[in-house]
Amino acid sequence: MAFFHNRTVNLLNLHTAVSMIALTGGGAFYSAYLLTAGLSVPLVLLVNAGIVTLRFVLRSVLLTIAIPLGLRRLVIFGAILMAVQFPLIAEVQGTGTALLILIFASAFGDTIYWPSYHAYFASLGDEDHRGQQLGIREALSALVAVVSPLAAGWLLVAFGPHVAFDVTAAVQALSAIPLLWTPNIAVRPSAPGAFRAALPGVALFVGDGCVAASYVVIWQIGLFLTLGKSYTAYGGALAMSALVGAIGGMLLGRLIDSGKGTRALFLAIATLAFVTVLRAAVLSYPVLAVIANALGALVGCLYVPTMMTAVYNMAKRSPCALRFHILAEGGWDVGFAIGCGLGAGMVALGLSLRYAILLALIGVAGVFRLLYRYYGVHADELIDASQTQPEELAKI
């Protein structure tokens, strides 16, 4: 297993696993808690859209910070900043100053962390083993995601939001510790050609952001409402999904034909489209909604390595991985903001959330077209991705 030999990637994956305890724990209750704090569904979606819109604006300062710090320090800084938003969630009671502070803190932490993390992973990972290394990352994420939403739901019910989100913040901050033993990577003051090199990633992430808005956020809001706004039931549904992903990843990794790259891509996109339609169809039925949520974990077994193998390898080959991801994440923000904005408008007009979930199909079509074009040239990378055993959707 040569992909285990990269000690730095192993430490990065350990950091990711600890961070995922927070993101799949208290972080998964972000929108759910805002609903119980008095915000309407359209307003919660607009809050999500507002965060990424502010992120889009703040990205212009990231290079100014990154050049003197380097990537490792930037990721550590971002991981700690990500923790700041969680205690602020518990302070929200309807609209007001607390909500505005939360939006700004979330946007600032995300702006620093996500592009630097993805650039760091892209730079230090091995192209020959990219898919397997992503598979290990997703496997660790799935394992912690079986327990973390149950724990977060229990903390919310037993001790209230302040304790639940304070614990989440502490775990997120602790995720920076493994990065103390990873190398720093300098960010060059200039990188001619970086903008052009990032354009395919920008286009791909616009579609992925649209998918994330509808398939993940709007669906999670709908699932929480379908389960009667029960933190315990919602946490249990998320935990079941992670368990299915962990088991499914081990099985599906053996079933995908490693010699047929385009088959893996077709399977990933077809599964994503099918589960999107299924989620929309069963939204009003609690038992079926829980099953549809669990089946969604199988999508990540196929979609994450197919998507991120392409993105990380494009970033590593570009003149500057950080500039690539700053621009690509900007595309993701655009797609996500459009998806949440359209969803909010549809709900405000009286349409069911099921129709807003179907907006993901627009992003699915765009992602498929771009990945099909990419893997037509780099088919060997998708073969590598098809040999992984990833478990669930991670950042989308």
C-alpha positions in Angstrom: 0.0 0.0 0.0 2.3 2.7 -1.3 -0.2 5.4 -0.7 0.3 5.0 3.1 4.0 5.8 2.7 3.4 9.6 2.5 3.6 10.5 6.2 2.5 14.1 5.5 -0.7 13.0 3.8 -1.4 10.6 6.7 -1.1 13.6 9.1 -3.3 15.6 6.8 -5.9 12.9 6.8 -5.7 12.7 10.6 -6.3 16.4 10.8 -9.3 16.0 8.4 -10.8 13.2 10.6 -10.7 15.3 13.7 -12.1 18.3 11.9 -14.9 16.0 10.5 -15.9 15.2 14.1 -16.8 18.8 14.4 -18.2 19.3 11.0 -20.4 16.2 11.0 -21.3 16.7 14.6 -22.3 20.2 15.7 -21.6 21.5 12.2 -24.3 19.3 10.7 -26.8 21.0 13.0 -26.0 24.5 11.8 -29.1 25.1 9.7 -31.2 22.9 11.9 -30.5 25.0 15.0 -31.2 28.2 13.1 -34.7 26.9 12.2 -35.4 26.2 15.9 -34.0 29.6 16.8 -36.9 31.2 14.9 -35.6 31.7 11.4 -37.8 30.7 8.5 -36.7 28.2 5.8 -36.1 30.9 3.2 -34.1 33.0 5.7 -31.9 30.1 6.6 -31.2 29.5 3.0 -30.4 33.2 2.5 -28.1 33.0 5.5 -26.2 30.2 3.8 -26.1 32.2 0.6 -25.0 35.3 2.4 -22.0 33.5 4.0 -20.6 32.3 0.7 -21.3 35.7 -0.9 -19.2 37.3 1.8 -16.6 34.6 1.3 -16.4 35.5 -2.3 -15.6 39.1 -1.4 -13.1 38.3 1.4 -11.1 36.0 -0.9 -9.2 39.0 -2.2 -7.2 39.3 1.1 -6.2 35.7 1.3 -3.0 35.9 -0.8 -1.9 38.9 1.3 -1.9 36.7 4.3 -0.7 33.5 2.6 2.6 34.9 1.1 4.2 35.7 4.4 2.7 32.7 6.3 3.0 29.8 3.8 0.4 27.1 3.4 0.9 25.1 6.6 0.5 28.1 8.9 -2.4 29.3 6.9 -4.2 26.0 7.2 -3.6 25.9 11.0 -4.8 29.5 11.3 -7.9 28.7 9.2 -8.7 25.5 11.3 -8.7 27.6 14.5 -10.8 30.4 12.9 -13.3 27.7 11.8 -13.8 26.9 15.5 -14.9 30.5 16.3 -18.2 30.3 14.5 -19.6 27.4 16.5 -20.1 29.1 19.9 -21.8 32.0 18.0 -24.5 29.7 16.6 -25.9 29.2 20.1 -26.3 33.0 20.6 -28.7 33.4 17.6 -32.3 34.0 18.6 -34.1 35.1 15.5 -32.7 37.9 13.3 -30.4 40.5 14.9 -26.8 41.3 15.7 -25.9 37.8 16.8 -26.9 36.5 13.4 -24.9 39.1 11.5 -21.8 38.3 13.6 -22.3 34.6 12.9 -22.4 35.2 9.2 -19.2 37.2 9.2 -17.3 34.8 11.5 -18.4 31.8 9.4 -17.5 33.5 6.1 -14.1 34.6 7.4 -13.1 31.2 8.8 -14.2 29.4 5.7 -12.4 31.9 3.5 -9.1 31.2 5.2 -9.4 27.5 5.7 -10.9 25.8 2.7 -8.8 27.1 -0.2 -5.6 26.7 1.9 -6.5 23.2 3.0 -7.3 22.1 -0.6 -4.2 23.7 -1.9 -2.1 22.0 0.8 -3.6 18.6 0.1 -3.2 19.0 -3.6 0.5 20.1 -3.2 1.6 17.4 -0.8 -0.4 14.4 -2.2 0.9 12.0 -4.8 -0.7 12.0 -8.2 0.0 8.3 -8.7 -1.9 7.5 -5.5 -4.3 10.5 -5.4 -7.5 8.4 -5.5 -6.3 6.0 -2.7 -5.2 8.9 -0.5 -8.6 10.5 -1.0 -10.2 7.2 -0.2 -8.4 7.0 3.1 -9.5 10.5 3.9 -13.1 9.8 3.2 -13.0 6.5 5.1 -11.8 8.2 8.3 -14.4 10.9 7.8 -17.1 8.3 7.5 -16.0 6.4 10.6 -16.2 9.5 12.8 -19.5 10.6 11.2 -21.2 7.4 12.5 -20.8 8.7 16.1 -20.4 12.5 15.9 -24.0 13.4 14.9 -25.4 11.1 17.6 -23.2 12.8 20.2 -24.1 16.3 19.0 -27.8 15.5 19.0 -27.5 14.1 22.5 -25.6 17.2 23.7 -28.2 19.5 22.3 -31.0 17.7 24.0 -29.3 17.0 27.3 -27.2 20.1 27.9 -28.4 22.7 25.4 -26.8 24.5 22.4 -24.1 26.3 24.3 -22.5 23.1 25.5 -23.0 21.3 22.2 -21.5 24.0 20.1 -18.7 24.8 22.6 -17.6 21.2 22.4 -17.7 21.3 18.6 -15.5 24.4 18.7 -12.9 22.7 20.9 -12.7 19.6 18.7 -12.3 21.8 15.6 -9.5 23.8 17.2 -7.7 20.5 18.2 -7.7 19.4 14.6 -4.8 21.7 14.0 -2.5 19.7 16.2 -1.4 17.1 13.6 -0.4 19.9 11.2 2.4 20.9 13.6 4.4 18.0 12.1 3.8 18.7 8.5 6.1 20.8 6.2 5.4 24.4 5.2 5.0 25.3 1.6 5.8 28.8 0.4 3.4 30.8 -1.7 5.1 32.7 -4.5 4.4 36.4 -4.8 3.5 36.0 -8.4 2.4 33.0 -10.6 1.9 33.9 -14.3 -0.8 31.8 -16.0 -2.5 30.9 -12.7 -5.8 32.4 -13.7 -6.1 30.6 -17.0 -5.0 27.3 -15.3 -7.8 27.6 -12.7 -10.7 28.2 -15.2 -11.6 24.5 -15.6 -11.6 24.2 -11.8 -13.8 27.3 -11.4 -16.4 25.9 -13.9 -16.4 22.5 -12.2 -16.9 24.0 -8.8 -19.8 26.2 -9.9 -21.7 23.0 -10.7 -20.5 21.3 -7.5 -21.6 24.3 -5.4 -25.1 24.1 -7.0 -25.2 20.4 -6.1 -24.1 21.1 -2.5 -26.8 23.8 -2.1 -29.7 21.5 -3.1 -28.5 18.0 -2.5 -26.9 18.7 0.9 -28.2 21.9 2.6 -31.8 22.1 1.2 -32.1 18.3 1.7 -30.9 18.5 5.3 -33.4 21.3 6.1 -36.2 19.2 4.6 -35.1 16.1 6.5 -34.9 17.9 9.8 -38.5 19.3 9.2 -39.7 15.9 8.1 -38.4 14.3 11.3 -40.4 16.8 13.4 -37.4 19.1 14.2 -36.1 16.3 16.5 -32.3 16.7 17.1 -32.1 13.0 18.2 -33.9 11.6 15.2 -31.9 13.9 12.8 -28.6 12.9 14.4 -29.6 9.2 14.1 -30.4 9.7 10.4 -27.0 11.2 9.8 -25.3 8.5 11.7 -27.1 5.8 9.8 -26.1 7.4 6.5 -22.4 7.4 7.6 -22.6 3.7 8.5 -24.1 2.8 5.1 -21.3 4.8 3.5 -18.6 3.0 5.5 -20.0 -0.4 4.5 -20.8 0.6 1.0 -17.4 2.1 0.3 -15.7 -1.2 1.1 -18.1 -3.1 -1.2 -18.3 -0.7 -4.1 -14.6 -0.2 -4.3 -14.4 -3.9 -5.3 -17.3 -3.7 -7.8 -16.1 -0.8 -9.9 -14.2 -2.0 -13.0 -10.8 -0.5 -12.6 -10.1 -0.9 -16.3 -13.1 1.2 -17.4 -12.6 4.8 -16.3 -15.6 6.3 -18.0 -17.8 3.6 -16.4 -16.9 4.9 -12.9 -17.8 8.4 -14.0 -21.1 7.3 -15.4 -21.9 5.3 -12.3 -21.0 8.2 -10.0 -23.2 10.7 -11.8 -26.1 8.3 -12.4 -26.2 7.4 -8.7 -26.1 11.1 -7.7 -28.9 12.0 -10.1 -31.0 9.0 -9.0 -30.7 9.7 -5.2 -31.5 13.4 -5.9 -34.8 12.5 -7.5 -35.5 9.9 -4.8 -34.9 12.5 -2.0 -37.3 14.9 -3.7 -39.9 12.1 -4.1 -39.9 10.8 -0.5 -39.3 14.1 1.4 -42.7 14.0 3.2 -42.4 10.4 4.4 -40.1 10.1 7.5 -39.1 6.5 7.2 -38.4 6.7 3.4 -36.6 10.0 3.9 -34.2 8.4 6.4 -33.6 5.6 3.9 -33.0 8.1 1.1 -30.6 9.9 3.3 -28.7 6.7 4.0 -28.5 5.8 0.3 -27.0 9.2 -0.3 -23.9 8.1 1.5 -23.2 5.7 -1.4 -23.0 8.7 -3.7 -19.9 9.8 -1.9 -18.3 6.5 -2.4 -18.2 7.3 -6.1 -18.5 11.0 -6.5 -15.8 12.4 -4.1 -12.8 10.6 -5.6 -14.0 11.1 -9.1 -14.4 14.9 -8.5 -11.5 15.6 -6.2 -8.9 13.5 -8.0 -9.4 15.7 -11.0 -9.5 18.9 -9.0 -6.4 18.2 -6.9 -4.3 17.1 -9.9 -5.3 20.1 -11.9 -4.3 22.3 -8.9 -0.9 20.6 -8.5 -0.1 21.1 -12.2 -1.1 24.7 -12.2 1.4 27.5 -11.5 0.1 28.0 -8.0 -2.2 25.5 -6.1 -3.4 28.2 -3.7 -4.4 30.6 -6.4 -6.1 27.7 -8.2 -8.2 26.9 -5.2 -9.0 30.6 -4.3 -10.5 31.0 -7.8 -12.1 27.5 -7.8 -13.7 28.1 -4.4 -15.0 31.4 -5.7 -16.8 29.4 -8.4 -18.2 27.1 -5.7 -19.5 30.1 -3.8 -21.2 31.3 -6.9 -22.9 28.0 -7.6 -23.9 27.5 -3.9 -25.2 31.0 -3.6 -27.3 30.6 -6.7 -28.7 27.3 -5.5 -29.6 28.6 -2.0 -31.0 31.8 -3.5 -33.2 30.0 -6.0 -34.3 27.5 -3.3 -35.2 30.4 -0.9 -37.2 32.1 -3.7 -39.1 28.9 -4.5 -40.0 28.2 -0.9 -41.1 31.9 -0.4 -43.4 31.5 -3.3 -45.1 28.5 -1.7 -43.4 25.7 -3.5 -42.4 22.6 -1.7 -38.7 22.0 -0.7 -38.8 18.9 -3.0 -38.7 21.1 -6.0 -35.7 23.0 -4.6 -33.9 19.7 -4.1 -34.3 19.0 -7.8 -32.2 22.1 -8.6 -29.2 19.9 -7.9 -29.8 18.2 -11.2 -28.6 21.4 -13.0 -25.3 21.1 -11.2 -25.1 17.4 -11.8 -25.4 17.9 -15.6 -22.7 20.6 -15.6 -20.3 18.5 -13.4 -20.8 15.4 -15.7 -20.1 17.3 -18.8 -16.8 18.8 -17.5 -15.6 15.6 -15.8 -16.3 13.6 -19.0 -14.3 16.0 -21.0 -11.4 16.0 -18.4 -11.2 12.2 -18.0 -11.3 11.8 -21.8 -7.8 13.2 -21.7 -6.7 11.9 -18.2 -8.5 8.5 -18.1 -5.7 6.9 -16.0 -6.6 9.3 -13.1 -10.2 8.1 -13.0 -9.0 4.5 -13.0 -6.9 5.3 -9.9 -10.0 7.0 -8.4 -12.1 4.0 -9.1 -9.9 1.8 -7.0 -10.6 3.8 -3.9 -13.0 3.0 -1.1 -14.3 6.5 -0.1 -17.4 6.7 2.0 -19.5 9.9 1.9 -19.8 13.4 0.6 -17.3 15.4 2.5 -17.2 19.4 1.8 -19.7 19.7 -0.8 
